[in-house]
């Protein structure tokens, strides 16, 4: 059994959920992009294995409704299918961005996570220094580092800094040039490893776009080999890790 800890099911055809379930993917987490997704909520109500997060992605702040922060607080407080705040964070990779506005939204959403006692799904590209500064007052939160792309030294620093931090990996970790990701996978505690597809983005090498959750068993099997584990061992490990990270049962 596997859990896709980060998949944008609200951008895919619903049949992809059924296809993934048939291949052994027994849990799904849909991250928020512009706050709250009506489609994500509808899917969570229909499928016991689907849960979602609410949050404003750092690159979509200007597209989010003005009431986004209030909606995030309300949904996270009241809806049991909402199990996290995210994906939130910093993205300084793109040009012509407002770093101060990103930082403001990030901190406000961390405050909501604290108030609602939810884990946070982190999107982080560059901005590592600013990330550490902003999170300095939120060390008690559970952090899920979505599609982690940092170096092992940074991963170790996060493990030392936060009480609970998890690192999620997808297709980039099994690419032919994935030396950095492999070093991180082998260098962090195995009970902090999650897997994801980030569907519909980032399909594995040789796979067509869009990426889909049914690709997760392939990704998971490749990562299992990197860690010298059997497929079953690794799938069970990451299933348990994901339930602990989100404080949620995906058993249905």
C-alpha positions in Angstrom: 0.0 0.0 0.0 1.1 3.5 -0.8 0.0 7.1 0.0 0.5 9.8 -2.6 1.3 12.6 -0.1 1.1 15.4 -2.7 -1.1 15.1 -5.8 -3.3 17.8 -7.5 -6.3 15.5 -8.1 -8.4 18.6 -8.7 -6.4 19.1 -12.0 -6.9 15.5 -13.2 -9.7 13.3 -14.5 -11.5 11.5 -11.7 -10.8 8.1 -13.3 -7.1 8.5 -12.3 -8.1 8.0 -8.7 -9.7 4.7 -9.4 -6.8 3.6 -11.6 -4.3 4.4 -8.8 -6.4 2.6 -6.2 -6.4 -0.5 -8.4 -2.6 -0.4 -8.4 -2.3 -0.1 -4.7 -2.3 3.6 -3.9 -4.6 3.7 -0.9 -4.3 7.3 0.1 -4.1 10.7 -1.5 -3.5 14.3 -0.2 -4.6 17.2 -2.4 -2.6 20.4 -1.6 -4.2 23.8 -1.9 -3.0 26.3 -4.4 -5.3 29.4 -4.1 -6.7 28.6 -0.7 -9.7 26.3 -0.8 -10.6 23.9 -3.6 -14.3 23.0 -4.0 -13.3 20.1 -6.2 -10.8 18.7 -3.6 -13.5 18.8 -1.0 -16.0 17.0 -3.3 -13.4 14.3 -4.0 -12.7 13.9 -0.3 -16.4 13.5 0.4 -16.7 10.8 -2.3 -13.5 8.8 -1.5 -12.6 7.7 2.0 -8.9 7.6 0.9 -8.8 11.2 -0.3 -7.9 14.1 2.0 -6.9 17.7 1.3 -5.0 20.7 2.5 -5.9 24.4 2.3 -3.3 27.1 1.6 -2.0 29.7 -0.8 1.0 28.7 -2.9 3.7 31.4 -2.9 3.4 31.9 -6.7 -0.4 32.3 -6.6 -0.8 34.9 -3.9 -2.0 37.5 -6.3 -4.6 35.1 -7.8 -6.0 34.0 -4.4 -9.3 35.5 -3.2 -9.0 38.4 -0.7 -10.8 36.2 1.8 -8.4 33.3 1.3 -6.8 33.5 4.8 -10.2 33.6 6.5 -11.4 30.7 4.4 -8.3 28.7 5.2 -8.8 29.2 8.9 -12.5 28.3 8.7 -12.1 25.1 6.6 -9.1 23.9 8.6 -11.0 24.4 11.8 -14.3 22.8 10.7 -13.8 20.2 8.0 -12.3 16.8 9.1 -11.3 16.0 5.5 -8.8 19.0 5.7 -5.7 17.6 7.3 -3.0 20.2 6.6 -2.2 23.7 5.7 -0.4 23.9 2.3 1.1 24.1 0.0 2.7 27.2 1.5 6.2 28.6 1.7 8.6 30.6 -0.4 9.6 30.5 -4.1 12.3 33.0 -5.0 13.2 31.1 -8.2 10.9 33.2 -10.5 11.7 36.7 -11.4 9.6 39.8 -10.6 8.2 38.3 -7.4 7.3 40.2 -4.2 9.4 38.5 -1.5 7.9 40.5 1.3 4.3 39.6 0.3 5.3 35.9 0.1 6.9 36.1 3.5 3.8 37.8 4.9 1.4 35.1 3.5 3.7 32.4 4.7 3.8 33.6 8.3 0.1 34.2 8.4 -0.6 30.6 7.3 1.9 29.3 9.8 -0.2 31.1 12.4 -3.3 29.4 11.1 -1.5 26.0 11.3 -0.6 26.7 14.9 -4.1 27.7 15.8 -5.7 24.7 14.1 -2.9 22.3 15.1 -2.4 21.2 11.5 0.9 20.1 9.8 2.2 22.3 7.1 3.1 21.2 3.5 6.1 23.3 2.5 6.9 24.5 -1.0 10.5 25.9 -1.0 12.6 27.0 -3.9 15.6 29.2 -2.9 14.8 31.5 0.0 16.3 29.0 2.5 17.7 31.8 4.7 14.3 33.6 4.8 12.6 30.2 5.5 14.7 29.6 8.6 14.1 33.2 9.8 10.3 33.0 9.4 9.9 29.5 10.9 12.1 30.4 13.9 9.0 31.1 16.0 7.1 28.0 14.7 9.4 25.2 15.6 6.7 23.1 17.2 4.8 22.6 14.0 5.0 19.5 11.8 6.7 20.3 8.5 6.3 18.2 5.4 8.9 19.3 2.9 7.2 18.8 -0.5 9.4 17.4 -3.3 12.5 18.1 -1.2 15.4 19.4 -3.4 17.8 20.7 -0.8 21.2 19.3 0.2 21.8 16.7 3.0 23.3 19.4 5.2 20.1 21.5 5.0 18.0 18.4 5.7 20.0 17.6 8.8 19.7 21.2 9.9 15.9 21.0 9.6 15.9 17.7 11.6 17.8 19.4 14.3 15.7 22.5 14.2 12.1 21.2 14.2 10.5 18.7 16.5 8.8 17.0 13.6 9.9 17.3 9.9 9.3 14.9 7.0 10.8 14.9 3.5 8.8 13.9 0.5 10.3 12.6 -2.7 9.0 11.9 -6.2 10.2 11.3 -9.7 13.1 13.8 -9.5 14.7 11.5 -6.9 14.9 8.6 -9.4 16.3 10.5 -12.3 19.7 9.5 -13.8 21.3 12.7 -12.4 19.6 12.5 -8.9 22.9 12.4 -6.9 21.8 15.0 -4.4 18.4 13.4 -3.7 20.0 10.0 -3.3 22.4 11.4 -0.8 19.5 12.9 1.2 17.5 9.7 1.0 20.4 7.7 2.4 21.4 10.3 5.0 18.1 11.0 6.8 16.1 8.7 9.2 13.9 6.4 7.2 10.9 7.2 9.4 10.9 10.7 7.9 10.6 9.7 4.3 7.3 10.2 2.3 6.6 9.7 -1.4 4.5 11.7 -3.8 3.8 12.3 -7.5 3.0 16.0 -7.5 0.6 15.1 -10.3 0.0 16.4 -12.9 3.6 17.7 -12.9 7.0 16.0 -12.8 6.4 12.6 -14.5 9.2 10.1 -14.3 11.8 9.9 -17.0 10.3 8.2 -20.1 6.7 8.9 -19.0 4.4 11.3 -20.7 2.7 14.3 -19.2 0.5 14.5 -17.3 2.0 12.7 -14.3 -0.7 10.6 -12.4 -0.9 8.9 -9.0 -0.8 5.5 -10.7 2.9 6.2 -11.4 3.6 6.2 -7.6 4.2 2.4 -7.3 6.9 2.7 -10.0 8.5 5.7 -8.2 8.3 3.9 -4.9 9.9 0.8 -6.2 12.8 2.7 -7.6 13.3 4.6 -4.3 13.1 1.3 -2.4 16.0 -0.1 -4.5 18.1 3.0 -3.7 17.5 2.3 0.0 18.2 -1.5 -0.4 14.7 -2.3 0.8 12.1 -4.6 -0.7 9.1 -3.0 -2.4 6.8 -4.2 0.4 9.1 -2.9 3.2 9.3 0.5 1.7 5.7 0.8 0.8 4.7 -0.1 4.4 7.3 2.2 5.8 6.1 5.3 3.9 2.5 4.4 4.5 3.1 4.5 8.3 5.3 7.7 8.0 2.6 9.5 6.0 -0.1 8.6 8.5 2.1 9.9 11.3 3.1 13.1 9.5 -0.5 14.1 8.8 -1.9 12.6 12.0 -4.5 10.8 9.9 -5.7 7.3 9.2 -5.9 6.4 5.5 -7.3 2.9 6.2 -10.8 4.0 5.3 
